[in-house]
Amino acid sequence: MFTYLLFPEDFDAEAFETKMQAMYDAHMKTIFGPLNIKIEYILEPIRKIHLYSTNPNEPEPTGSITYVYIFAVVALFLVLIAAMNYMNLATARSAGRAREVGLRKVVGSKRGALIMQFLSESTIFTLISLLLSLLLMAALLTKFNTLAGKSFELTVLYSPALLLSLLGVIIIVGIIGGSYPAFFLSRFSPVTVLKGEITQGSAGSLFRKILVVIQFTVSVVMIICTLVVFRQLNYLRNMDQGFNQENVIGLQLNQGMGQKSVLLKDMLLEIRGVKFVTSTNTPMGEGSGKVIFNVETDLGMSQKGVNFAVVDHDFVETMGIQMVSGRDFQKDMPSDTLTGVIVNETFVKRMAWAEPLGKKVELGDANTIRARVIGVMKDYHQTGMYNEIESLLLVWRPRNNIVYIKLTGDEIQNTISAIESKWKEIFPDQPFTYEFLSERFNRQFEADEKRGLIFTIFTILAILIACLGLFGLASYMVEQRTKEIGIRKVFGADEGVILRLISRDFLVLVSVAVVIAVPVAYLFMSSWLENYVYKSKLGIPLFLLAALLTLAITFLTISYKAWQASVMNPAASLKTE
């Protein structure tokens, strides 16, 4: 049940929330105090429910402000990597513009004017990028909405606040991207430049190397994070759920239809492709009801909050749940229907029962009935894969609104058609709809799958941008070392030597980035995995895979230019005018 409060303007909600806590002592303590259950009352602004609520029972699926922050930081890193590329390539190509700077200074240009020129150039490039990005966004918005499950429209861009924010970001990025090249290029001495004595200097080379390391550190962190996300999802999917979902379909009955669930079960069992049929009031893997029962303990009968589900015969067998001790509900033992319950292993541990079979449980029916534990089943994930297994008690009742059918697996579509025919005989006015249990159970992973896919796309973009910069830098390096390579070849260096010569520096830089990125990614993903009850381990093989993948991508990026340099004719490179 959801309770909504409408407050007057300028109402002190915090004071009201404090005052609400007194309701526990006044009305609830006598009920829940003996059970050691504490209740607190929390106000939650409606506008914050979608991104901030941690309540699993909201009327609509919620988002997560954490992932908003994560994707915002990732987007920021992508922009910074692109800005670093511009800085790297602009300073690497500085020799090409050195004469321009020298001539401008000779004819009277001040350093401040030159700085403004280069900053303006980078800002204009960034504005052009903005226009291209808007076109791409318009083309890809529909696909993004499908991926993210949203309904964004282009009208969101008409917001003055958003337009001003975009303009501010573009100007800032343009200034950041053009700052170092502007100050670097504007400091050239016209006398030195016009003599052709311009050199790159060790400081500029060091700065470019630092930028490459930063770029690939971010990229490696994102690669590791992506691998961990999908490994965790795969781990949850492949965990033993404690029940068998294969070839199980579910039918949903309303309250009136539930009265005929026994008849439906009998008719479905006549179908050749149907193996078992059972019914319950609780969907598998989606939690359970909670009721206070009297349970036998070492101190006598004691009230306990109990998770319970109502089932009929064949539930344990249909779901493939293993029995640890005792037995399932049996049709040839009528007493099971009134005085028998089945509990799971966690229930036994919680009650500290040395011998659970025969323990008394007082059911809260209209006529209070003392039941006894007739069986202990192995734990299964009734609360889903994102929550701990809780104690669970099964009670037998014949008429329930959820019907599960275990198929043999032979000619499934023909069997489903036969089930539909039986359905229409019993419920001619109700549409026949079914759902495979595996599909419904796996729906709990959809949010993480979408986030993982979006993060993968971001990672690919980060690697692509970093590799584009690396390719440009490698091209420039080969161009600068053309004569050196020619001389080495004249003295007998073969293609392998030249290939290693060109590749070595970049592979060393990327290796440094890997060394920095691994502990950063480990700390970040260790914290992220703490959000999961069941989590995969961050093993060394995963980090080795990320490192090898990054080094392979780096080598492939620069190998073409390195190969070009290695097969170059030394006569052409050493020829002078």
Secondary structure, DSSP 8 states (H G I E B T S, - for coil): --------TT--HHHHHHHHTHHIIIIIHHHHGGGT---------HHHHHHH---TT-SS----HHHHHHHHHHHHHHHHHHHHHHHHHHHHTHHHHHHHHHHHHHTT--HHHHHHHHHHHHHHHHHHHHHHHHHHHHHHHHHHHHHHT----GGGGG-HHHHHHHHHHHHHHHHHHHHHHHHHHHT--HHHHHTT----HHHHHHHHHHHHHHHHHHHHHHHHHHHHHHHHHHHHHHS--SS--TTEEEEE--TTGGGGHHHHHHHHTTSTTEEEEEEESS-TTS--EEEEEEEEETTEEEEEEEEEEEE-TTHHHHTT--EEEE----TT-TTHHHHEEEEEHHHHHHHT-SS-TT-EEEE-SSS-EEEEEEEEE----TT-TTS-----EEEE-S--SEEEEEE-SSSHHHHHHHHHHHHHHH-TTS----EEHHHHHHGGGHHHHHHHHHHHHHHHHHHHHHHHHHHHHHHHHHHHTHHHHHHHHHTT--HHHHHHHHHHHHHHHHHHHHHHHHHHHHHHHHHHHTT-SS-----HHHHHHHHHHHHHHHHHHHHHHHHHHHT--HHHHH---
